[in-house]
């Protein structure tokens, strides 16, 4: 498949995801699962530690750069799998 075709397909799927409201549903599902798992509280604590141990003049961009790898790495696999399953089902339904 050419990159133009792939980009067009990806663009159409994204548009359908947004227009159908499924994107908002997935975002809300992810938010709820992360809160329920304790991930959000853990990330808040981790971020506070990083800010307190570094220079107090850190910018928001610097904080995000510092915390993002940890945040991504600590998302529970169960949540990743559930979200991926939902996205895959949406793609299959809309191809």
mmCIF file as gemmi writes it, N, C-alpha and C atoms, coordinates in Angstrom:
data_model
loop_
_atom_site.group_PDB
_atom_site.id
_atom_site.type_symbol
_atom_site.label_atom_id
_atom_site.label_alt_id
_atom_site.label_comp_id
_atom_site.label_asym_id
_atom_site.label_entity_id
_atom_site.label_seq_id
_atom_site.pdbx_PDB_ins_code
_atom_site.Cartn_x
_atom_site.Cartn_y
_atom_site.Cartn_z
_atom_site.occupancy
_atom_site.B_iso_or_equiv
_atom_site.pdbx_formal_charge
_atom_site.auth_seq_id
_atom_site.auth_asym_id
_atom_site.pdbx_PDB_model_num
ATOM 1 N N . UNK Axp A 1 ? 0.844 -1.167 0 1 0 ? 1 A 1
ATOM 2 C CA . UNK Axp A 1 ? 0 0 0 1 0 ? 1 A 1
ATOM 3 C C . UNK Axp A 1 ? 0.897 1.241 0 1 0 ? 1 A 1
ATOM 4 N N . UNK Axp A 2 ? 0.616 2.18 -0.866 1 0 ? 2 A 1
ATOM 5 C CA . UNK Axp A 2 ? 1.44 3.376 -0.943 1 0 ? 2 A 1
ATOM 6 C C . UNK Axp A 2 ? 1.207 4.251 0.285 1 0 ? 2 A 1
ATOM 7 N N . UNK Axp A 3 ? 2.161 5.118 0.547 1 0 ? 3 A 1
ATOM 8 C CA . UNK Axp A 3 ? 2.029 5.983 1.721 1 0 ? 3 A 1
ATOM 9 C C . UNK Axp A 3 ? 0.888 6.977 1.545 1 0 ? 3 A 1
ATOM 10 N N . UNK Axp A 4 ? 0.599 7.365 0.299 1 0 ? 4 A 1
ATOM 11 C CA . UNK Axp A 4 ? -0.523 8.275 0.059 1 0 ? 4 A 1
ATOM 12 C C . UNK Axp A 4 ? -1.831 7.584 0.409 1 0 ? 4 A 1
ATOM 13 N N . UNK Axp A 5 ? -1.997 6.331 -0.017 1 0 ? 5 A 1
ATOM 14 C CA . UNK Axp A 5 ? -3.197 5.557 0.292 1 0 ? 5 A 1
ATOM 15 C C . UNK Axp A 5 ? -3.304 5.322 1.792 1 0 ? 5 A 1
ATOM 16 N N . UNK Axp A 6 ? -2.2 4.985 2.411 1 0 ? 6 A 1
ATOM 17 C CA . UNK Axp A 6 ? -2.179 4.749 3.848 1 0 ? 6 A 1
ATOM 18 C C . UNK Axp A 6 ? -2.548 6.022 4.616 1 0 ? 6 A 1
ATOM 19 N N . UNK Axp A 7 ? -1.981 7.146 4.201 1 0 ? 7 A 1
ATOM 20 C CA . UNK Axp A 7 ? -2.3 8.42 4.85 1 0 ? 7 A 1
ATOM 21 C C . UNK Axp A 7 ? -3.772 8.772 4.67 1 0 ? 7 A 1
ATOM 22 N N . UNK Axp A 8 ? -4.301 8.516 3.477 1 0 ? 8 A 1
ATOM 23 C CA . UNK Axp A 8 ? -5.714 8.803 3.2 1 0 ? 8 A 1
ATOM 24 C C . UNK Axp A 8 ? -6.614 7.916 4.07 1 0 ? 8 A 1
ATOM 25 N N . UNK Axp A 9 ? -6.287 6.647 4.171 1 0 ? 9 A 1
ATOM 26 C CA . UNK Axp A 9 ? -7.048 5.715 4.996 1 0 ? 9 A 1
ATOM 27 C C . UNK Axp A 9 ? -7.009 6.129 6.459 1 0 ? 9 A 1
ATOM 28 N N . UNK Axp A 10 ? -5.821 6.466 6.93 1 0 ? 10 A 1
ATOM 29 C CA . UNK Axp A 10 ? -5.655 6.901 8.32 1 0 ? 10 A 1
ATOM 30 C C . UNK Axp A 10 ? -6.475 8.172 8.58 1 0 ? 10 A 1
ATOM 31 N N . UNK Axp A 11 ? -6.431 9.097 7.647 1 0 ? 11 A 1
ATOM 32 C CA . UNK Axp A 11 ? -7.179 10.34 7.781 1 0 ? 11 A 1
ATOM 33 C C . UNK Axp A 11 ? -8.685 10.076 7.829 1 0 ? 11 A 1
ATOM 34 N N . UNK Axp A 12 ? -9.167 9.204 6.966 1 0 ? 12 A 1
ATOM 35 C CA . UNK Axp A 12 ? -10.596 8.874 6.948 1 0 ? 12 A 1
ATOM 36 C C . UNK Axp A 12 ? -11.032 8.177 8.233 1 0 ? 12 A 1
ATOM 37 N N . UNK Axp A 13 ? -10.206 7.255 8.726 1 0 ? 13 A 1
ATOM 38 C CA . UNK Axp A 13 ? -10.531 6.568 9.974 1 0 ? 13 A 1
ATOM 39 C C . UNK Axp A 13 ? -10.554 7.552 11.148 1 0 ? 13 A 1
ATOM 40 N N . UNK Axp A 14 ? -9.598 8.459 11.168 1 0 ? 14 A 1
ATOM 41 C CA . UNK Axp A 14 ? -9.56 9.45 12.247 1 0 ? 14 A 1
ATOM 42 C C . UNK Axp A 14 ? -10.801 10.336 12.197 1 0 ? 14 A 1
ATOM 43 N N . UNK Axp A 15 ? -11.166 10.779 11.009 1 0 ? 15 A 1
ATOM 44 C CA . UNK Axp A 15 ? -12.355 11.625 10.859 1 0 ? 15 A 1
ATOM 45 C C . UNK Axp A 15 ? -13.592 10.889 11.343 1 0 ? 15 A 1
ATOM 46 N N . UNK Axp A 16 ? -13.726 9.621 10.966 1 0 ? 16 A 1
ATOM 47 C CA . UNK Axp A 16 ? -14.877 8.819 11.388 1 0 ? 16 A 1
ATOM 48 C C . UNK Axp A 16 ? -14.858 8.599 12.901 1 0 ? 16 A 1
ATOM 49 N N . UNK Axp A 17 ? -13.692 8.391 13.458 1 0 ? 17 A 1
ATOM 50 C CA . UNK Axp A 17 ? -13.541 8.21 14.905 1 0 ? 17 A 1
ATOM 51 C C . UNK Axp A 17 ? -14.043 9.453 15.642 1 0 ? 17 A 1
ATOM 52 N N . UNK Axp A 18 ? -13.678 10.62 15.159 1 0 ? 18 A 1
ATOM 53 C CA . UNK Axp A 18 ? -14.091 11.876 15.789 1 0 ? 18 A 1
ATOM 54 C C . UNK Axp A 18 ? -15.577 12.127 15.572 1 0 ? 18 A 1
ATOM 55 N N . UNK Axp A 19 ? -16.029 12.015 14.314 1 0 ? 19 A 1
ATOM 56 C CA . UNK Axp A 19 ? -17.421 12.325 13.981 1 0 ? 19 A 1
ATOM 57 C C . UNK Axp A 19 ? -18.422 11.395 14.658 1 0 ? 19 A 1
ATOM 58 N N . UNK Axp A 20 ? -18.035 10.161 14.849 1 0 ? 20 A 1
ATOM 59 C CA . UNK Axp A 20 ? -18.935 9.187 15.467 1 0 ? 20 A 1
ATOM 60 C C . UNK Axp A 20 ? -19.029 9.358 16.985 1 0 ? 20 A 1
ATOM 61 N N . UNK Axp A 21 ? -18.112 10.124 17.539 1 0 ? 21 A 1
ATOM 62 C CA . UNK Axp A 21 ? -18.081 10.292 18.987 1 0 ? 21 A 1
ATOM 63 C C . UNK Axp A 21 ? -17.286 9.201 19.696 1 0 ? 21 A 1
ATOM 64 N N . UNK Axp A 22 ? -16.793 8.24 18.931 1 0 ? 22 A 1
ATOM 65 C CA . UNK Axp A 22 ? -16.047 7.127 19.522 1 0 ? 22 A 1
ATOM 66 C C . UNK Axp A 22 ? -14.738 7.603 20.155 1 0 ? 22 A 1
ATOM 67 N N . UNK Axp A 23 ? -14.109 8.611 19.565 1 0 ? 23 A 1
ATOM 68 C CA . UNK Axp A 23 ? -12.86 9.119 20.126 1 0 ? 23 A 1
ATOM 69 C C . UNK Axp A 23 ? -13.098 9.645 21.538 1 0 ? 23 A 1
ATOM 70 N N . UNK Axp A 24 ? -14.15 10.436 21.714 1 0 ? 24 A 1
ATOM 71 C CA . UNK Axp A 24 ? -14.465 10.959 23.039 1 0 ? 24 A 1
ATOM 72 C C . UNK Axp A 24 ? -14.77 9.835 24.022 1 0 ? 24 A 1
ATOM 73 N N . UNK Axp A 25 ? -15.456 8.801 23.561 1 0 ? 25 A 1
ATOM 74 C CA . UNK Axp A 25 ? -15.756 7.653 24.42 1 0 ? 25 A 1
ATOM 75 C C . UNK Axp A 25 ? -14.469 6.958 24.851 1 0 ? 25 A 1
ATOM 76 N N . UNK Axp A 26 ? -13.537 6.787 23.916 1 0 ? 26 A 1
ATOM 77 C CA . UNK Axp A 26 ? -12.271 6.124 24.235 1 0 ? 26 A 1
ATOM 78 C C . UNK Axp A 26 ? -11.432 6.967 25.194 1 0 ? 26 A 1
ATOM 79 N N . UNK Axp A 27 ? -11.419 8.268 24.987 1 0 ? 27 A 1
ATOM 80 C CA . UNK Axp A 27 ? -10.684 9.157 25.887 1 0 ? 27 A 1
ATOM 81 C C . UNK Axp A 27 ? -11.26 9.073 27.299 1 0 ? 27 A 1
ATOM 82 N N . UNK Axp A 28 ? -12.576 9.074 27.397 1 0 ? 28 A 1
ATOM 83 C CA . UNK Axp A 28 ? -13.225 8.997 28.711 1 0 ? 28 A 1
ATOM 84 C C . UNK Axp A 28 ? -12.969 7.638 29.371 1 0 ? 28 A 1
ATOM 85 N N . UNK Axp A 29 ? -13.017 6.568 28.579 1 0 ? 29 A 1
ATOM 86 C CA . UNK Axp A 29 ? -12.713 5.237 29.096 1 0 ? 29 A 1
ATOM 87 C C . UNK Axp A 29 ? -11.287 5.191 29.636 1 0 ? 29 A 1
ATOM 88 N N . UNK Axp A 30 ? -10.346 5.719 28.862 1 0 ? 30 A 1
ATOM 89 C CA . UNK Axp A 30 ? -8.95 5.735 29.29 1 0 ? 30 A 1
ATOM 90 C C . UNK Axp A 30 ? -8.788 6.537 30.574 1 0 ? 30 A 1
ATOM 91 N N . UNK Axp A 31 ? -9.388 7.698 30.625 1 0 ? 31 A 1
ATOM 92 C CA . UNK Axp A 31 ? -9.299 8.545 31.819 1 0 ? 31 A 1
ATOM 93 C C . UNK Axp A 31 ? -9.831 7.802 33.051 1 0 ? 31 A 1
ATOM 94 N N . UNK Axp A 32 ? -10.989 7.199 32.92 1 0 ? 32 A 1
ATOM 95 C CA . UNK Axp A 32 ? -11.6 6.488 34.05 1 0 ? 32 A 1
ATOM 96 C C . UNK Axp A 32 ? -10.743 5.301 34.492 1 0 ? 32 A 1
ATOM 97 N N . UNK Axp A 33 ? -10.242 4.54 33.539 1 0 ? 33 A 1
ATOM 98 C CA . UNK Axp A 33 ? -9.415 3.372 33.874 1 0 ? 33 A 1
ATOM 99 C C . UNK Axp A 33 ? -8.122 3.787 34.57 1 0 ? 33 A 1
ATOM 100 N N . UNK Axp A 34 ? -7.503 4.871 34.094 1 0 ? 34 A 1
ATOM 101 C CA . UNK Axp A 34 ? -6.257 5.329 34.716 1 0 ? 34 A 1
ATOM 102 C C . UNK Axp A 34 ? -6.499 5.826 36.134 1 0 ? 34 A 1
ATOM 103 N N . UNK Axp A 35 ? -7.606 6.502 36.354 1 0 ? 35 A 1
ATOM 104 C CA . UNK Axp A 35 ? -7.941 6.962 37.705 1 0 ? 35 A 1
ATOM 105 C C . UNK Axp A 35 ? -8.221 5.764 38.606 1 0 ? 35 A 1
ATOM 106 N N . UNK Axp A 36 ? -9.04 4.827 38.122 1 0 ? 36 A 1
ATOM 107 C CA . UNK Axp A 36 ? -9.396 3.645 38.924 1 0 ? 36 A 1
ATOM 108 C C . UNK Axp A 36 ? -8.18 2.799 39.287 1 0 ? 36 A 1
ATOM 109 N N . UNK Axp A 37 ? -7.196 2.746 38.399 1 0 ? 37 A 1
ATOM 110 C CA . UNK Axp A 37 ? -6.021 1.914 38.647 1 0 ? 37 A 1
ATOM 111 C C . UNK Axp A 37 ? -5.03 2.555 39.616 1 0 ? 37 A 1
ATOM 112 N N . UNK Axp A 38 ? -5.229 3.838 39.917 1 0 ? 38 A 1
ATOM 113 C CA . UNK Axp A 38 ? -4.289 4.539 40.784 1 0 ? 38 A 1
ATOM 114 C C . UNK Axp A 38 ? -3.133 5.172 40.027 1 0 ? 38 A 1
ATOM 115 N N . UNK Axp A 39 ? -3.116 4.987 38.712 1 0 ? 39 A 1
ATOM 116 C CA . UNK Axp A 39 ? -2.03 5.52 37.882 1 0 ? 39 A 1
ATOM 117 C C . UNK Axp A 39 ? -1.942 7.035 38.003 1 0 ? 39 A 1
ATOM 118 N N . UNK Axp A 40 ? -3.065 7.694 37.967 1 0 ? 40 A 1
ATOM 119 C CA . UNK Axp A 40 ? -3.089 9.158 38.014 1 0 ? 40 A 1
ATOM 120 C C . UNK Axp A 40 ? -2.487 9.679 39.321 1 0 ? 40 A 1
ATOM 121 N N . UNK Axp A 41 ? -2.875 9.086 40.441 1 0 ? 41 A 1
ATOM 122 C CA . UNK Axp A 41 ? -2.327 9.512 41.73 1 0 ? 41 A 1
ATOM 123 C C . UNK Axp A 41 ? -0.826 9.244 41.807 1 0 ? 41 A 1
ATOM 124 N N . UNK Axp A 42 ? -0.412 8.099 41.28 1 0 ? 42 A 1
ATOM 125 C CA . UNK Axp A 42 ? 1.01 7.757 41.252 1 0 ? 42 A 1
ATOM 126 C C . UNK Axp A 42 ? 1.78 8.78 40.414 1 0 ? 42 A 1
ATOM 127 N N . UNK Axp A 43 ? 1.22 9.151 39.27 1 0 ? 43 A 1
ATOM 128 C CA . UNK Axp A 43 ? 1.886 10.117 38.399 1 0 ? 43 A 1
ATOM 129 C C . UNK Axp A 43 ? 1.966 11.493 39.067 1 0 ? 43 A 1
ATOM 130 N N . UNK Axp A 44 ? 0.921 11.884 39.762 1 0 ? 44 A 1
ATOM 131 C CA . UNK Axp A 44 ? 0.956 13.158 40.494 1 0 ? 44 A 1
ATOM 132 C C . UNK Axp A 44 ? 2.081 13.153 41.521 1 0 ? 44 A 1
ATOM 133 N N . UNK Axp A 45 ? 2.183 12.075 42.28 1 0 ? 45 A 1
ATOM 134 C CA . UNK Axp A 45 ? 3.231 11.972 43.302 1 0 ? 45 A 1
ATOM 135 C C . UNK Axp A 45 ? 4.617 11.993 42.662 1 0 ? 45 A 1
ATOM 136 N N . UNK Axp A 46 ? 4.783 11.258 41.589 1 0 ? 46 A 1
ATOM 137 C CA . UNK Axp A 46 ? 6.062 11.218 40.874 1 0 ? 46 A 1
ATOM 138 C C . UNK Axp A 46 ? 6.44 12.613 40.375 1 0 ? 46 A 1
ATOM 139 N N . UNK Axp A 47 ? 5.456 13.314 39.811 1 0 ? 47 A 1
ATOM 140 C CA . UNK Axp A 47 ? 5.698 14.654 39.281 1 0 ? 47 A 1
ATOM 141 C C . UNK Axp A 47 ? 6.095 15.617 40.395 1 0 ? 47 A 1
ATOM 142 N N . UNK Axp A 48 ? 5.405 15.538 41.515 1 0 ? 48 A 1
ATOM 143 C CA . UNK Axp A 48 ? 5.759 16.396 42.655 1 0 ? 48 A 1
ATOM 144 C C . UNK Axp A 48 ? 7.196 16.146 43.109 1 0 ? 48 A 1
ATOM 145 N N . UNK Axp A 49 ? 7.572 14.867 43.181 1 0 ? 49 A 1
ATOM 146 C CA . UNK Axp A 49 ? 8.943 14.517 43.574 1 0 ? 49 A 1
ATOM 147 C C . UNK Axp A 49 ? 9.959 15.123 42.617 1 0 ? 49 A 1
ATOM 148 N N . UNK Axp A 50 ? 9.685 15.005 41.323 1 0 ? 50 A 1
ATOM 149 C CA . UNK Axp A 50 ? 10.608 15.532 40.32 1 0 ? 50 A 1
ATOM 150 C C . UNK Axp A 50 ? 10.74 17.046 40.442 1 0 ? 50 A 1
ATOM 151 N N . UNK Axp A 51 ? 9.622 17.715 40.623 1 0 ? 51 A 1
ATOM 152 C CA . UNK Axp A 51 ? 9.646 19.173 40.735 1 0 ? 51 A 1
ATOM 153 C C . UNK Axp A 51 ? 10.412 19.594 41.986 1 0 ? 51 A 1
ATOM 154 N N . UNK Axp A 52 ? 10.177 18.91 43.105 1 0 ? 52 A 1
ATOM 155 C CA . UNK Axp A 52 ? 10.837 19.271 44.362 1 0 ? 52 A 1
ATOM 156 C C . UNK Axp A 52 ? 12.334 18.965 44.33 1 0 ? 52 A 1
ATOM 157 N N . UNK Axp A 53 ? 12.732 17.94 43.583 1 0 ? 53 A 1
ATOM 158 C CA . UNK Axp A 53 ? 14.146 17.572 43.558 1 0 ? 53 A 1
ATOM 159 C C . UNK Axp A 53 ? 14.947 18.358 42.517 1 0 ? 53 A 1
ATOM 160 N N . UNK Axp A 54 ? 14.267 19.082 41.675 1 0 ? 54 A 1
ATOM 161 C CA . UNK Axp A 54 ? 14.942 19.863 40.622 1 0 ? 54 A 1
ATOM 162 C C . UNK Axp A 54 ? 14.868 21.341 40.952 1 0 ? 54 A 1
ATOM 163 N N . UNK Axp A 55 ? 15.406 22.099 40.047 1 0 ? 55 A 1
ATOM 164 C CA . UNK Axp A 55 ? 15.349 23.552 40.135 1 0 ? 55 A 1
ATOM 165 C C . UNK Axp A 55 ? 13.901 24.012 40.117 1 0 ? 55 A 1
ATOM 166 N N . UNK Axp A 56 ? 13.536 24.858 41.039 1 0 ? 56 A 1
ATOM 167 C CA . UNK Axp A 56 ? 12.144 25.302 41.147 1 0 ? 56 A 1
ATOM 168 C C . UNK Axp A 56 ? 11.701 26.177 39.982 1 0 ? 56 A 1
ATOM 169 N N . UNK Axp A 57 ? 12.606 26.539 39.117 1 0 ? 57 A 1
ATOM 170 C CA . UNK Axp A 57 ? 12.236 27.376 37.98 1 0 ? 57 A 1
ATOM 171 C C . UNK Axp A 57 ? 11.982 26.55 36.713 1 0 ? 57 A 1
ATOM 172 N N . UNK Axp A 58 ? 11.672 25.268 36.88 1 0 ? 58 A 1
ATOM 173 C CA . UNK Axp A 58 ? 11.387 24.416 35.721 1 0 ? 58 A 1
ATOM 174 C C . UNK Axp A 58 ? 10.146 24.934 35.004 1 0 ? 58 A 1
ATOM 175 N N . UNK Axp A 59 ? 10.204 24.907 33.689 1 0 ? 59 A 1
ATOM 176 C CA . UNK Axp A 59 ? 9.039 25.294 32.9 1 0 ? 59 A 1
ATOM 177 C C . UNK Axp A 59 ? 8.105 24.093 32.772 1 0 ? 59 A 1
ATOM 178 N N . UNK Axp A 60 ? 6.89 24.357 32.354 1 0 ? 60 A 1
ATOM 179 C CA . UNK Axp A 60 ? 5.925 23.272 32.148 1 0 ? 60 A 1
ATOM 180 C C . UNK Axp A 60 ? 6.461 22.306 31.095 1 0 ? 60 A 1
ATOM 181 N N . UNK Axp A 61 ? 7.054 22.827 30.033 1 0 ? 61 A 1
ATOM 182 C CA . UNK Axp A 61 ? 7.609 21.96 28.988 1 0 ? 61 A 1
ATOM 183 C C . UNK Axp A 61 ? 8.712 21.059 29.531 1 0 ? 61 A 1
ATOM 184 N N . UNK Axp A 62 ? 9.55 21.584 30.406 1 0 ? 62 A 1
ATOM 185 C CA . UNK Axp A 62 ? 10.618 20.788 31.01 1 0 ? 62 A 1
ATOM 186 C C . UNK Axp A 62 ? 10.044 19.695 31.909 1 0 ? 62 A 1
ATOM 187 N N . UNK Axp A 63 ? 9.007 20.034 32.639 1 0 ? 63 A 1
ATOM 188 C CA . UNK Axp A 63 ? 8.359 19.043 33.511 1 0 ? 63 A 1
ATOM 189 C C . UNK Axp A 63 ? 7.754 17.928 32.663 1 0 ? 63 A 1
ATOM 190 N N . UNK Axp A 64 ? 7.065 18.3 31.612 1 0 ? 64 A 1
ATOM 191 C CA . UNK Axp A 64 ? 6.449 17.306 30.726 1 0 ? 64 A 1
ATOM 192 C C . UNK Axp A 64 ? 7.515 16.407 30.123 1 0 ? 64 A 1
ATOM 193 N N . UNK Axp A 65 ? 8.609 16.992 29.66 1 0 ? 65 A 1
ATOM 194 C CA . UNK Axp A 65 ? 9.704 16.206 29.072 1 0 ? 65 A 1
ATOM 195 C C . UNK Axp A 65 ? 10.289 15.232 30.095 1 0 ? 65 A 1
ATOM 196 N N . UNK Axp A 66 ? 10.373 15.664 31.329 1 0 ? 66 A 1
ATOM 197 C CA . UNK Axp A 66 ? 10.928 14.839 32.409 1 0 ? 66 A 1
ATOM 198 C C . UNK Axp A 66 ? 9.988 13.698 32.806 1 0 ? 66 A 1
ATOM 199 N N . UNK Axp A 67 ? 8.698 13.96 32.838 1 0 ? 67 A 1
ATOM 200 C CA . UNK Axp A 67 ? 7.718 13.022 33.386 1 0 ? 67 A 1
ATOM 201 C C . UNK Axp A 67 ? 7.116 12.084 32.326 1 0 ? 67 A 1
ATOM 202 N N . UNK Axp A 68 ? 7.049 12.517 31.079 1 0 ? 68 A 1
ATOM 203 C CA . UNK Axp A 68 ? 6.366 11.745 30.033 1 0 ? 68 A 1
ATOM 204 C C . UNK Axp A 68 ? 6.855 10.305 29.866 1 0 ? 68 A 1
ATOM 205 N N . UNK Axp A 69 ? 8.162 10.055 29.83 1 0 ? 69 A 1
ATOM 206 C CA . UNK Axp A 69 ? 8.597 8.658 29.676 1 0 ? 69 A 1
ATOM 207 C C . UNK Axp A 69 ? 8.1 7.755 30.812 1 0 ? 69 A 1
ATOM 208 N N . UNK Axp A 70 ? 8.146 8.268 32.03 1 0 ? 70 A 1
ATOM 209 C CA . UNK Axp A 70 ? 7.648 7.501 33.176 1 0 ? 70 A 1
ATOM 210 C C . UNK Axp A 70 ? 6.145 7.268 33.041 1 0 ? 70 A 1
ATOM 211 N N . UNK Axp A 71 ? 5.42 8.312 32.663 1 0 ? 71 A 1
ATOM 212 C CA . UNK Axp A 71 ? 3.965 8.205 32.528 1 0 ? 71 A 1
ATOM 213 C C . UNK Axp A 71 ? 3.593 7.125 31.514 1 0 ? 71 A 1
ATOM 214 N N . UNK Axp A 72 ? 4.23 7.146 30.366 1 0 ? 72 A 1
ATOM 215 C CA . UNK Axp A 72 ? 3.926 6.146 29.326 1 0 ? 72 A 1
ATOM 216 C C . UNK Axp A 72 ? 4.289 4.73 29.781 1 0 ? 72 A 1
ATOM 217 N N . UNK Axp A 73 ? 5.429 4.614 30.428 1 0 ? 73 A 1
ATOM 218 C CA . UNK Axp A 73 ? 5.927 3.296 30.824 1 0 ? 73 A 1
ATOM 219 C C . UNK Axp A 73 ? 5.105 2.653 31.931 1 0 ? 73 A 1
ATOM 220 N N . UNK Axp A 74 ? 4.392 3.442 32.709 1 0 ? 74 A 1
ATOM 221 C CA . UNK Axp A 74 ? 3.684 2.885 33.856 1 0 ? 74 A 1
ATOM 222 C C . UNK Axp A 74 ? 2.186 2.682 33.634 1 0 ? 74 A 1
ATOM 223 N N . UNK Axp A 75 ? 1.708 2.944 32.423 1 0 ? 75 A 1
ATOM 224 C CA . UNK Axp A 75 ? 0.301 2.653 32.13 1 0 ? 75 A 1
ATOM 225 C C . UNK Axp A 75 ? 0.137 1.132 32.199 1 0 ? 75 A 1
ATOM 226 N N . UNK Axp A 76 ? -0.802 0.655 32.987 1 0 ? 76 A 1
ATOM 227 C CA . UNK Axp A 76 ? -0.972 -0.796 33.124 1 0 ? 76 A 1
ATOM 228 C C . UNK Axp A 76 ? -1.275 -1.476 31.779 1 0 ? 76 A 1
ATOM 229 N N . UNK Axp A 77 ? -0.642 -2.626 31.556 1 0 ? 77 A 1
ATOM 230 C CA . UNK Axp A 77 ? -0.831 -3.367 30.308 1 0 ? 77 A 1
ATOM 231 C C . UNK Axp A 77 ? -2.295 -3.716 30.062 1 0 ? 77 A 1
ATOM 232 N N . UNK Axp A 78 ? -3.018 -4.01 31.117 1 0 ? 78 A 1
ATOM 233 C CA . UNK Axp A 78 ? -4.44 -4.353 30.976 1 0 ? 78 A 1
ATOM 234 C C . UNK Axp A 78 ? -5.213 -3.202 30.324 1 0 ? 78 A 1
ATOM 235 N N . UNK Axp A 79 ? -4.896 -1.99 30.712 1 0 ? 79 A 1
ATOM 236 C CA . UNK Axp A 79 ? -5.569 -0.816 30.154 1 0 ? 79 A 1
ATOM 237 C C . UNK Axp A 79 ? -5.169 -0.627 28.694 1 0 ? 79 A 1
ATOM 238 N N . UNK Axp A 80 ? -3.882 -0.777 28.387 1 0 ? 80 A 1
ATOM 239 C CA . UNK Axp A 80 ? -3.423 -0.665 27.005 1 0 ? 80 A 1
ATOM 240 C C . UNK Axp A 80 ? -4.122 -1.685 26.115 1 0 ? 80 A 1
ATOM 241 N N . UNK Axp A 81 ? -4.225 -2.918 26.607 1 0 ? 81 A 1
ATOM 242 C CA . UNK Axp A 81 ? -4.851 -3.989 25.841 1 0 ? 81 A 1
ATOM 243 C C . UNK Axp A 81 ? -6.328 -3.696 25.598 1 0 ? 81 A 1
ATOM 244 N N . UNK Axp A 82 ? -7.018 -3.251 26.629 1 0 ? 82 A 1
ATOM 245 C CA . UNK Axp A 82 ? -8.442 -2.963 26.482 1 0 ? 82 A 1
ATOM 246 C C . UNK Axp A 82 ? -8.679 -1.836 25.467 1 0 ? 82 A 1
ATOM 247 N N . UNK Axp A 83 ? -7.888 -0.794 25.542 1 0 ? 83 A 1
ATOM 248 C CA . UNK Axp A 83 ? -8.033 0.319 24.612 1 0 ? 83 A 1
ATOM 249 C C . UNK Axp A 83 ? -7.693 -0.114 23.186 1 0 ? 83 A 1
ATOM 250 N N . UNK Axp A 84 ? -6.638 -0.875 23.027 1 0 ? 84 A 1
ATOM 251 C CA . UNK Axp A 84 ? -6.249 -1.363 21.703 1 0 ? 84 A 1
ATOM 252 C C . UNK Axp A 84 ? -7.331 -2.259 21.107 1 0 ? 84 A 1
ATOM 253 N N . UNK Axp A 85 ? -7.952 -3.085 21.927 1 0 ? 85 A 1
ATOM 254 C CA . UNK Axp A 85 ? -9.042 -3.947 21.467 1 0 ? 85 A 1
ATOM 255 C C . UNK Axp A 85 ? -10.211 -3.111 20.95 1 0 ? 85 A 1
ATOM 256 N N . UNK Axp A 86 ? -10.544 -2.072 21.677 1 0 ? 86 A 1
ATOM 257 C CA . UNK Axp A 86 ? -11.651 -1.197 21.263 1 0 ? 86 A 1
ATOM 258 C C . UNK Axp A 86 ? -11.315 -0.463 19.965 1 0 ? 86 A 1
ATOM 259 N N . UNK Axp A 87 ? -10.087 0.011 19.831 1 0 ? 87 A 1
ATOM 260 C CA . UNK Axp A 87 ? -9.67 0.717 18.616 1 0 ? 87 A 1
ATOM 261 C C . UNK Axp A 87 ? -9.658 -0.251 17.439 1 0 ? 87 A 1
ATOM 262 N N . UNK Axp A 88 ? -9.141 -1.447 17.647 1 0 ? 88 A 1
ATOM 263 C CA . UNK Axp A 88 ? -9.104 -2.448 16.575 1 0 ? 88 A 1
ATOM 264 C C . UNK Axp A 88 ? -10.505 -2.802 16.104 1 0 ? 88 A 1
ATOM 265 N N . UNK Axp A 89 ? -11.434 -2.935 17.021 1 0 ? 89 A 1
ATOM 266 C CA . UNK Axp A 89 ? -12.828 -3.235 16.653 1 0 ? 89 A 1
ATOM 267 C C . UNK Axp A 89 ? -13.388 -2.094 15.827 1 0 ? 89 A 1
ATOM 268 N N . UNK Axp A 90 ? -13.114 -0.864 16.204 1 0 ? 90 A 1
ATOM 269 C CA . UNK Axp A 90 ? -13.605 0.294 15.446 1 0 ? 90 A 1
ATOM 270 C C . UNK Axp A 90 ? -13.029 0.277 14.036 1 0 ? 90 A 1
ATOM 271 N N . UNK Axp A 91 ? -11.759 0.009 13.911 1 0 ? 91 A 1
ATOM 272 C CA . UNK Axp A 91 ? -11.122 -0.024 12.589 1 0 ? 91 A 1
ATOM 273 C C . UNK Axp A 91 ? -11.75 -1.109 11.732 1 0 ? 91 A 1
ATOM 274 N N . UNK Axp A 92 ? -11.945 -2.293 12.296 1 0 ? 92 A 1
ATOM 275 C CA . UNK Axp A 92 ? -12.558 -3.394 11.544 1 0 ? 92 A 1
ATOM 276 C C . UNK Axp A 92 ? -13.982 -3.04 11.072 1 0 ? 92 A 1
ATOM 277 N N . UNK Axp A 93 ? -14.733 -2.364 11.916 1 0 ? 93 A 1
ATOM 278 C CA . UNK Axp A 93 ? -16.096 -1.983 11.563 1 0 ? 93 A 1
ATOM 279 C C . UNK Axp A 93 ? -16.137 -0.906 10.479 1 0 ? 93 A 1
ATOM 280 N N . UNK Axp A 94 ? -15.077 -0.124 10.366 1 0 ? 94 A 1
ATOM 281 C CA . UNK Axp A 94 ? -15.096 1.029 9.474 1 0 ? 94 A 1
ATOM 282 C C . UNK Axp A 94 ? -14.165 0.921 8.285 1 0 ? 94 A 1
ATOM 283 N N . UNK Axp A 95 ? -13.652 -0.243 8.026 1 0 ? 95 A 1
ATOM 284 C CA . UNK Axp A 95 ? -12.814 -0.427 6.828 1 0 ? 95 A 1
ATOM 285 C C . UNK Axp A 95 ? -13.647 -0.773 5.621 1 0 ? 95 A 1
